[in-house]
Amino acid sequence: MSDDFLSQEEIDTLLGGDDGEESAAEASTAVPFDFTQLESIRKGGLPGLELIFERWVKSFRDEVRTVVPHVNMISKDNVYITRFSAFMGKIPQPSSYTSLLMRPLKEQGMFVLDSRLVFAVISVLFGGEAKPFKVEGREFTKLEMQVINNFIAIVVESFEEVWRPIYEISIERKSTELNPVFAQIVSPNEKVAIVECSMNIDEYEAPMFFCFPLSMFMPIKEIIYSELSGETEEGWSEELQRRVLALKSVMTLEVARKHYLVKEILAWQEGDELTLGVSKDSGLLLRVGQKHKFECQLGRSNEHYAALIKEQVEFS
């Protein structure tokens, strides 16, 4: 009968008793996991911002080609929401970080120019090929900084122009930094909207980035988070204005207004005179459609009664 039962040693082996001390040691070295460090990139949700940048790449492409004719294409690649620290961690060094004030919006945005793009532009400007260079570990020279400043000026001017028909902003370059430590426009954990664009120069493609705090767009969230109207056709506003000005309107000059009882009206006979009490100095109202729009004075012109417009009537 004793063969039907397990020994104590066999029981301890099945239950892992021998590894108890090792398991306890492993448990003591465990550290808490910070789930806030998990970064999820959320794409979409900013249709208005995407349409703004679709217009911007077209405008910027035309402007930058006047300086760098070798530019083949400017494209908007991705628009997504992530944490600021995750975005900064993916930027190669050296790069330039330009802080942008977009008044009347309060927070700062940032434009990041990848070093690969800078050196590709410089190379083609001096007759070389657009190709990547090993630039890690050194800062930009004065010549390279001048190219960067000229490039950013075109970016800012075209970006401000694209915003003008949508929301009037004034963009001011606050600073351009080469060290990412000095380019902290928000706290590391704050969520930002990232727009990744790319420039193709003689078949070599390099990226550039726009970064905006989400809180920056709260005053204009109906623009950023909703669909904007499409591109306005050239001449459309002029044609609309022409058609509006060609509309016919009904104008009525109200000479006087008096109140009578029904029994008085029923007593009127042919030839009766109604005294209106209007003189040449009386103020009359000119009605356009159903609205009083102008104050006038009664007069005559070429044997016709006429009204002289004195001022426009303001209505709330």
NUKOL-10215 format. One record per residue (C-alpha): residue number from 1; residue in three letters; chain; x, y, z. Coordinates in pm, whole numbers, m for minus. Last residue first. Layout:
<pts>
@i NUM	aa ALA	ch A	X X	Y Y	Z Z
...
</pts>
This chain:
<pts>
@i 316	aa SER	ch A	X m2849	Y 9581	Z m3376
@i 315	aa PHE	ch A	X m2962	Y 9836	Z m3633
@i 314	aa GLU	ch A	X m2768	Y 10131	Z m3767
@i 313	aa VAL	ch A	X m2946	Y 10372	Z m4003
@i 312	aa GLN	ch A	X m2722	Y 10508	Z m4276
@i 311	aa GLU	ch A	X m2701	Y 10884	Z m4314
@i 310	aa LYS	ch A	X m2840	Y 11184	Z m4505
@i 309	aa ILE	ch A	X m2985	Y 11032	Z m4821
@i 308	aa LEU	ch A	X m3168	Y 11303	Z m5019
@i 307	aa ALA	ch A	X m3511	Y 11183	Z m5132
@i 306	aa ALA	ch A	X m3675	Y 11302	Z m5453
@i 305	aa TYR	ch A	X m4009	Y 11429	Z m5585
@i 304	aa HIS	ch A	X m3978	Y 11503	Z m5952
@i 303	aa GLU	ch A	X m3975	Y 11837	Z m6133
@i 302	aa ASN	ch A	X m3607	Y 11796	Z m6217
@i 301	aa SER	ch A	X m3518	Y 11712	Z m5856
@i 300	aa ARG	ch A	X m3745	Y 11781	Z m5559
@i 299	aa GLY	ch A	X m3703	Y 11730	Z m5185
@i 298	aa LEU	ch A	X m3772	Y 11500	Z m4891
@i 297	aa GLN	ch A	X m3489	Y 11435	Z m4648
@i 296	aa CYS	ch A	X m3346	Y 11089	Z m4585
@i 295	aa GLU	ch A	X m3246	Y 10839	Z m4316
@i 294	aa PHE	ch A	X m3118	Y 10509	Z m4459
@i 293	aa LYS	ch A	X m3155	Y 10133	Z m4402
@i 292	aa HIS	ch A	X m3506	Y 10057	Z m4272
@i 291	aa LYS	ch A	X m3549	Y 9687	Z m4345
@i 290	aa GLN	ch A	X m3829	Y 9501	Z m4527
@i 289	aa GLY	ch A	X m3678	Y 9525	Z m4874
@i 288	aa VAL	ch A	X m3471	Y 9839	Z m4858
@i 287	aa ARG	ch A	X m3672	Y 10100	Z m4662
@i 286	aa LEU	ch A	X m3580	Y 10468	Z m4675
@i 285	aa LEU	ch A	X m3680	Y 10648	Z m4358
@i 284	aa LEU	ch A	X m3778	Y 11013	Z m4363
@i 283	aa GLY	ch A	X m3647	Y 11298	Z m4146
@i 282	aa SER	ch A	X m3855	Y 11610	Z m4180
@i 281	aa ASP	ch A	X m3676	Y 11924	Z m4300
@i 280	aa LYS	ch A	X m3873	Y 11948	Z m4627
@i 279	aa SER	ch A	X m4196	Y 11928	Z m4426
@i 278	aa VAL	ch A	X m4429	Y 11641	Z m4338
@i 277	aa GLY	ch A	X m4746	Y 11682	Z m4129
@i 276	aa LEU	ch A	X m4936	Y 11412	Z m4312
@i 275	aa THR	ch A	X m5267	Y 11595	Z m4344
@i 274	aa LEU	ch A	X m5523	Y 11376	Z m4519
@i 273	aa GLU	ch A	X m5751	Y 11557	Z m4760
@i 272	aa ASP	ch A	X m6104	Y 11441	Z m4850
@i 271	aa GLY	ch A	X m6181	Y 11458	Z m5222
@i 270	aa GLU	ch A	X m6362	Y 11126	Z m5243
@i 269	aa GLN	ch A	X m6516	Y 11054	Z m4906
@i 268	aa TRP	ch A	X m6374	Y 10912	Z m4586
@i 267	aa ALA	ch A	X m6629	Y 10800	Z m4324
@i 266	aa LEU	ch A	X m6521	Y 10436	Z m4332
@i 265	aa ILE	ch A	X m6165	Y 10545	Z m4248
@i 264	aa GLU	ch A	X m6291	Y 10736	Z m3945
@i 263	aa LYS	ch A	X m6494	Y 10436	Z m3823
@i 262	aa VAL	ch A	X m6183	Y 10217	Z m3853
@i 261	aa LEU	ch A	X m5988	Y 10453	Z m3630
@i 260	aa TYR	ch A	X m5685	Y 10620	Z m3777
@i 259	aa HIS	ch A	X m5311	Y 10596	Z m3705
@i 258	aa LYS	ch A	X m5044	Y 10785	Z m3897
@i 257	aa ARG	ch A	X m4712	Y 10693	Z m4066
@i 256	aa ALA	ch A	X m4530	Y 10934	Z m4289
@i 255	aa VAL	ch A	X m4308	Y 10956	Z m4597
@i 254	aa GLU	ch A	X m4180	Y 10596	Z m4594
@i 253	aa LEU	ch A	X m3956	Y 10572	Z m4899
@i 252	aa THR	ch A	X m3964	Y 10219	Z m5038
@i 251	aa MET	ch A	X m3682	Y 10033	Z m5212
@i 250	aa VAL	ch A	X m3717	Y 9693	Z m5378
@i 249	aa SER	ch A	X m3390	Y 9523	Z m5475
@i 248	aa LYS	ch A	X m3260	Y 9375	Z m5799
@i 247	aa LEU	ch A	X m2953	Y 9156	Z m5778
@i 246	aa ALA	ch A	X m2655	Y 9256	Z m5996
@i 245	aa LEU	ch A	X m2437	Y 9342	Z m5696
@i 244	aa VAL	ch A	X m2485	Y 8989	Z m5563
@i 243	aa ARG	ch A	X m2390	Y 8837	Z m5898
@i 242	aa ARG	ch A	X m2071	Y 9038	Z m5926
@i 241	aa GLN	ch A	X m1973	Y 8958	Z m5567
@i 240	aa LEU	ch A	X m2017	Y 8587	Z m5628
@i 239	aa GLU	ch A	X m1806	Y 8609	Z m5944
@i 238	aa GLU	ch A	X m1531	Y 8792	Z m5758
@i 237	aa SER	ch A	X m1541	Y 8534	Z m5476
@i 236	aa TRP	ch A	X m1511	Y 8246	Z m5725
@i 235	aa GLY	ch A	X m1224	Y 8400	Z m5921
@i 234	aa GLU	ch A	X m990	Y 8109	Z m5850
@i 233	aa GLU	ch A	X m1178	Y 7818	Z m5703
@i 232	aa THR	ch A	X m1171	Y 7802	Z m5327
@i 231	aa GLU	ch A	X m1002	Y 7485	Z m5206
@i 230	aa GLY	ch A	X m1227	Y 7265	Z m5000
@i 229	aa SER	ch A	X m1430	Y 7363	Z m4698
@i 228	aa LEU	ch A	X m1288	Y 7258	Z m4368
@i 227	aa GLU	ch A	X m1371	Y 6932	Z m4198
@i 226	aa SER	ch A	X m1367	Y 6947	Z m3822
@i 225	aa TYR	ch A	X m1109	Y 6910	Z m3545
@i 224	aa ILE	ch A	X m879	Y 7197	Z m3638
@i 223	aa ILE	ch A	X m1137	Y 7460	Z m3734
@i 222	aa GLU	ch A	X m1394	Y 7392	Z m3460
@i 221	aa LYS	ch A	X m1099	Y 7364	Z m3219
@i 220	aa ILE	ch A	X m1008	Y 7728	Z m3274
@i 219	aa PRO	ch A	X m968	Y 7846	Z m2912
@i 218	aa MET	ch A	X m850	Y 7492	Z m2815
@i 217	aa PHE	ch A	X m576	Y 7483	Z m3078
@i 216	aa MET	ch A	X m278	Y 7558	Z m2854
@i 215	aa SER	ch A	X m396	Y 7301	Z m2599
@i 214	aa LEU	ch A	X m299	Y 7029	Z m2848
@i 213	aa PRO	ch A	X 61	Y 7151	Z m2838
@i 212	aa PHE	ch A	X 188	Y 7195	Z m3197
@i 211	aa CYS	ch A	X 488	Y 7027	Z m3366
@i 210	aa PHE	ch A	X 579	Y 7068	Z m3733
@i 209	aa PHE	ch A	X 836	Y 6834	Z m3884
@i 208	aa MET	ch A	X 1081	Y 6808	Z m4173
@i 207	aa PRO	ch A	X 1188	Y 6496	Z m4358
@i 206	aa ALA	ch A	X 1442	Y 6409	Z m4631
@i 205	aa GLU	ch A	X 1397	Y 6260	Z m4978
@i 204	aa TYR	ch A	X 1668	Y 6223	Z m5241
@i 203	aa GLU	ch A	X 1523	Y 6197	Z m5595
@i 202	aa ASP	ch A	X 1681	Y 6527	Z m5705
@i 201	aa ILE	ch A	X 1543	Y 6699	Z m5395
@i 200	aa ASN	ch A	X 1227	Y 6544	Z m5250
@i 199	aa MET	ch A	X 1099	Y 6724	Z m4943
@i 198	aa SER	ch A	X 908	Y 6554	Z m4664
@i 197	aa CYS	ch A	X 636	Y 6645	Z m4420
@i 196	aa GLU	ch A	X 548	Y 6506	Z m4080
@i 195	aa VAL	ch A	X 279	Y 6695	Z m3890
@i 194	aa ILE	ch A	X 282	Y 6627	Z m3519
@i 193	aa ALA	ch A	X 3	Y 6724	Z m3279
@i 192	aa VAL	ch A	X 123	Y 6733	Z m2919
@i 191	aa LYS	ch A	X 39	Y 6558	Z m2596
@i 190	aa GLU	ch A	X 215	Y 6671	Z m2281
@i 189	aa ASN	ch A	X 440	Y 6416	Z m2112
@i 188	aa PRO	ch A	X 769	Y 6594	Z m2189
@i 187	aa SER	ch A	X 647	Y 6939	Z m2073
@i 186	aa VAL	ch A	X 592	Y 7196	Z m2347
@i 185	aa ILE	ch A	X 804	Y 7416	Z m2580
@i 184	aa GLN	ch A	X 1124	Y 7237	Z m2482
@i 183	aa ALA	ch A	X 1373	Y 7354	Z m2745
@i 182	aa PHE	ch A	X 1665	Y 7432	Z m2513
@i 181	aa VAL	ch A	X 1737	Y 7065	Z m2442
@i 180	aa PRO	ch A	X 1703	Y 6993	Z m2814
@i 179	aa ASN	ch A	X 2033	Y 7177	Z m2878
@i 178	aa LEU	ch A	X 2041	Y 7346	Z m3217
@i 177	aa GLU	ch A	X 1799	Y 7622	Z m3123
@i 176	aa THR	ch A	X 1612	Y 7877	Z m3333
@i 175	aa SER	ch A	X 1420	Y 8141	Z m3140
@i 174	aa LYS	ch A	X 1092	Y 8334	Z m3128
@i 173	aa ARG	ch A	X 999	Y 8333	Z m3493
@i 172	aa GLU	ch A	X 674	Y 8529	Z m3512
@i 171	aa ILE	ch A	X 365	Y 8415	Z m3696
@i 170	aa SER	ch A	X 64	Y 8647	Z m3721
@i 169	aa ILE	ch A	X m269	Y 8472	Z m3743
@i 168	aa GLU	ch A	X m599	Y 8544	Z m3919
@i 167	aa TYR	ch A	X m806	Y 8227	Z m3930
@i 166	aa ILE	ch A	X m916	Y 8051	Z m4249
@i 165	aa PRO	ch A	X m842	Y 8299	Z m4530
@i 164	aa ARG	ch A	X m507	Y 8396	Z m4366
@i 163	aa TRP	ch A	X m388	Y 8048	Z m4264
@i 162	aa VAL	ch A	X m229	Y 7969	Z m4601
@i 161	aa GLU	ch A	X m42	Y 8302	Z m4605
@i 160	aa GLU	ch A	X 100	Y 8243	Z m4257
@i 159	aa PHE	ch A	X 235	Y 7905	Z m4367
@i 158	aa SER	ch A	X 390	Y 8055	Z m4683
@i 157	aa GLU	ch A	X 571	Y 8326	Z m4485
@i 156	aa VAL	ch A	X 683	Y 8093	Z m4208
@i 155	aa VAL	ch A	X 825	Y 7826	Z m4441
@i 154	aa ILE	ch A	X 1000	Y 8083	Z m4660
@i 153	aa ALA	ch A	X 1165	Y 8239	Z m4354
@i 152	aa ILE	ch A	X 1260	Y 7891	Z m4232
@i 151	aa PHE	ch A	X 1460	Y 7826	Z m4551
@i 150	aa ASN	ch A	X 1643	Y 8158	Z m4528
@i 149	aa ASN	ch A	X 1731	Y 8089	Z m4165
@i 148	aa ILE	ch A	X 1850	Y 7735	Z m4242
@i 147	aa VAL	ch A	X 2067	Y 7852	Z m4531
@i 146	aa GLN	ch A	X 2224	Y 8112	Z m4304
@i 145	aa MET	ch A	X 2279	Y 7849	Z m4035
@i 144	aa GLU	ch A	X 2460	Y 7629	Z m4290
@i 143	aa LEU	ch A	X 2689	Y 7913	Z m4383
@i 142	aa LYS	ch A	X 2758	Y 7991	Z m4017
@i 141	aa THR	ch A	X 2844	Y 7624	Z m3952
@i 140	aa PHE	ch A	X 2599	Y 7376	Z m3802
@i 139	aa GLU	ch A	X 2703	Y 7179	Z m3497
@i 138	aa ARG	ch A	X 2896	Y 6854	Z m3480
@i 137	aa GLY	ch A	X 2845	Y 6504	Z m3337
@i 136	aa GLU	ch A	X 2652	Y 6337	Z m3612
@i 135	aa VAL	ch A	X 2692	Y 6482	Z m3962
@i 134	aa LYS	ch A	X 2742	Y 6177	Z m4177
@i 133	aa PHE	ch A	X 2610	Y 6299	Z m4508
@i 132	aa PRO	ch A	X 2296	Y 6211	Z m4702
@i 131	aa LYS	ch A	X 2270	Y 6277	Z m5077
@i 130	aa ALA	ch A	X 2152	Y 6557	Z m5302
@i 129	aa GLU	ch A	X 2444	Y 6582	Z m5540
@i 128	aa GLY	ch A	X 2676	Y 6878	Z m5574
@i 127	aa GLY	ch A	X 2651	Y 7206	Z m5763
@i 126	aa PHE	ch A	X 2682	Y 7444	Z m5470
@i 125	aa LEU	ch A	X 2306	Y 7484	Z m5418
@i 124	aa VAL	ch A	X 2269	Y 7108	Z m5461
@i 123	aa SER	ch A	X 2495	Y 7036	Z m5163
@i 122	aa ILE	ch A	X 2348	Y 7304	Z m4940
@i 121	aa VAL	ch A	X 1995	Y 7170	Z m4992
@i 120	aa ALA	ch A	X 2102	Y 6810	Z m4920
@i 119	aa PHE	ch A	X 2293	Y 6929	Z m4613
@i 118	aa VAL	ch A	X 1987	Y 7099	Z m4465
@i 117	aa LEU	ch A	X 1756	Y 6810	Z m4551
@i 116	aa ARG	ch A	X 1980	Y 6561	Z m4374
@i 115	aa SER	ch A	X 1997	Y 6792	Z m4071
@i 114	aa ASP	ch A	X 1621	Y 6769	Z m4024
@i 113	aa LEU	ch A	X 1442	Y 7101	Z m3985
@i 112	aa VAL	ch A	X 1206	Y 7108	Z m3692
@i 111	aa PHE	ch A	X 930	Y 7368	Z m3678
@i 110	aa MET	ch A	X 780	Y 7436	Z m3337
@i 109	aa GLY	ch A	X 454	Y 7572	Z m3202
@i 108	aa GLN	ch A	X 423	Y 7805	Z m2907
@i 107	aa GLU	ch A	X 118	Y 7855	Z m2688
@i 106	aa LYS	ch A	X m98	Y 8168	Z m2681
@i 105	aa LEU	ch A	X m290	Y 8180	Z m3008
@i 104	aa PRO	ch A	X m337	Y 8545	Z m3113
@i 103	aa ARG	ch A	X m65	Y 8513	Z m3236
@i 102	aa MET	ch A	X 119	Y 8212	Z m3375
@i 101	aa LEU	ch A	X 449	Y 8220	Z m3187
@i 100	aa LEU	ch A	X 696	Y 7983	Z m3352
@i 99	aa SER	ch A	X 990	Y 7809	Z m3188
@i 98	aa THR	ch A	X 1252	Y 7689	Z m3437
@i 97	aa TYR	ch A	X 1436	Y 7364	Z m3365
@i 96	aa SER	ch A	X 1733	Y 7295	Z m3593
@i 95	aa SER	ch A	X 1872	Y 6946	Z m3627
@i 94	aa PRO	ch A	X 2204	Y 6783	Z m3539
@i 93	aa GLN	ch A	X 2108	Y 6522	Z m3447
@i 92	aa PRO	ch A	X 1827	Y 6293	Z m3556
@i 91	aa ILE	ch A	X 1472	Y 6355	Z m3425
@i 90	aa LYS	ch A	X 1303	Y 6041	Z m3288
@i 89	aa GLY	ch A	X 1339	Y 6122	Z m2918
@i 88	aa MET	ch A	X 1181	Y 6465	Z m2959
@i 87	aa PHE	ch A	X 852	Y 6306	Z m3072
@i 86	aa ALA	ch A	X 839	Y 6058	Z m2786
@i 85	aa SER	ch A	X 910	Y 6336	Z m2533
@i 84	aa PHE	ch A	X 630	Y 6553	Z m2677
@i 83	aa ARG	ch A	X 371	Y 6280	Z m2642
@i 82	aa THR	ch A	X 180	Y 6170	Z m2952
@i 81	aa ILE	ch A	X m95	Y 6287	Z m3184
@i 80	aa TYR	ch A	X m78	Y 6225	Z m3559
@i 79	aa VAL	ch A	X m52	Y 6385	Z m3902
@i 78	aa ASN	ch A	X 158	Y 6190	Z m4151
@i 77	aa ASP	ch A	X 318	Y 6235	Z m4492
@i 76	aa LYS	ch A	X 248	Y 6586	Z m4622
@i 75	aa SER	ch A	X 447	Y 6613	Z m4943
@i 74	aa ILE	ch A	X 684	Y 6855	Z m5113
@i 73	aa MET	ch A	X 805	Y 6742	Z m5456
@i 72	aa ASN	ch A	X 1083	Y 6790	Z m5708
@i 71	aa VAL	ch A	X 1303	Y 7052	Z m5543
@i 70	aa HIS	ch A	X 1608	Y 7115	Z m5765
@i 69	aa PRO	ch A	X 1506	Y 7478	Z m5824
@i 68	aa VAL	ch A	X 1611	Y 7570	Z m5466
@i 67	aa VAL	ch A	X 1544	Y 7942	Z m5412
@i 66	aa THR	ch A	X 1247	Y 8002	Z m5646
@i 65	aa ARG	ch A	X 1153	Y 7640	Z m5587
@i 64	aa VAL	ch A	X 1092	Y 7724	Z m5222
@i 63	aa GLU	ch A	X 794	Y 7945	Z m5302
@i 62	aa ASP	ch A	X 609	Y 7708	Z m5536
@i 61	aa ARG	ch A	X 657	Y 7412	Z m5303
@i 60	aa PHE	ch A	X 551	Y 7619	Z m5002
@i 59	aa SER	ch A	X 214	Y 7703	Z m5155
@i 58	aa LYS	ch A	X 138	Y 7345	Z m5254
@i 57	aa VAL	ch A	X 265	Y 7206	Z m4923
@i 56	aa TRP	ch A	X 54	Y 7463	Z m4736
@i 55	aa ARG	ch A	X m276	Y 7366	Z m4896
@i 54	aa GLU	ch A	X m238	Y 7006	Z m4785
@i 53	aa PHE	ch A	X m119	Y 7144	Z m4454
@i 52	aa ILE	ch A	X m445	Y 7328	Z m4393
@i 51	aa LEU	ch A	X m640	Y 7020	Z m4499
@i 50	aa GLU	ch A	X m460	Y 6809	Z m4241
@i 49	aa LEU	ch A	X m521	Y 7064	Z m3968
@i 48	aa GLY	ch A	X m895	Y 7058	Z m4039
@i 47	aa PRO	ch A	X m903	Y 6679	Z m4041
@i 46	aa LEU	ch A	X m740	Y 6646	Z m3698
@i 45	aa GLY	ch A	X m882	Y 6318	Z m3563
@i 44	aa GLY	ch A	X m642	Y 6100	Z m3757
@i 43	aa LYS	ch A	X m348	Y 5907	Z m3619
@i 42	aa ARG	ch A	X m304	Y 5818	Z m3257
@i 41	aa ILE	ch A	X 49	Y 5719	Z m3160
@i 40	aa SER	ch A	X 49	Y 5519	Z m2842
@i 39	aa GLU	ch A	X 328	Y 5572	Z m2594
@i 38	aa LEU	ch A	X 370	Y 5354	Z m2290
@i 37	aa GLN	ch A	X 554	Y 5562	Z m2034
@i 36	aa THR	ch A	X 227	Y 5636	Z m1855
@i 35	aa PHE	ch A	X 207	Y 5263	Z m1779
@i 34	aa ASP	ch A	X 484	Y 5298	Z m1523
@i 33	aa PHE	ch A	X 581	Y 4945	Z m1424
@i 32	aa PRO	ch A	X 664	Y 4885	Z m1058
@i 31	aa VAL	ch A	X 994	Y 4702	Z m996
@i 30	aa ALA	ch A	X 1055	Y 4331	Z m946
@i 29	aa THR	ch A	X 1380	Y 4245	Z m766
@i 28	aa SER	ch A	X 1206	Y 4100	Z m456
@i 27	aa ALA	ch A	X 994	Y 3873	Z m674
@i 26	aa GLU	ch A	X 1305	Y 3715	Z m828
@i 25	aa ALA	ch A	X 1447	Y 3645	Z m485
@i 24	aa ALA	ch A	X 1122	Y 3489	Z m369
@i 23	aa SER	ch A	X 1117	Y 3267	Z m675
@i 22	aa GLU	ch A	X 1478	Y 3156	Z m605
@i 21	aa GLU	ch A	X 1395	Y 3072	Z m243
@i 20	aa GLY	ch A	X 1090	Y 2869	Z m343
@i 19	aa ASP	ch A	X 1265	Y 2675	Z m616
@i 18	aa ASP	ch A	X 1297	Y 2353	Z m413
@i 17	aa GLY	ch A	X 933	Y 2363	Z m315
@i 16	aa GLY	ch A	X 820	Y 2356	Z m675
@i 15	aa LEU	ch A	X 492	Y 2182	Z m588
@i 14	aa LEU	ch A	X 578	Y 1872	Z m788
@i 13	aa THR	ch A	X 928	Y 1854	Z m639
@i 12	aa ASP	ch A	X 800	Y 1901	Z m286
@i 11	aa ILE	ch A	X 552	Y 1615	Z m336
@i 10	aa GLU	ch A	X 826	Y 1386	Z m466
@i 9	aa GLU	ch A	X 1047	Y 1461	Z m164
@i 8	aa GLN	ch A	X 756	Y 1399	Z 73
@i 7	aa SER	ch A	X 704	Y 1053	Z m82
@i 6	aa LEU	ch A	X 407	Y 987	Z m304
@i 5	aa PHE	ch A	X 152	Y 723	Z m205
@i 4	aa ASP	ch A	X 46	Y 400	Z m385
@i 3	aa ASP	ch A	X 378	Y 228	Z m306
@i 2	aa SER	ch A	X 288	Y 236	Z 65
@i 1	aa MET	ch A	X 0	Y 0	Z 0
</pts>
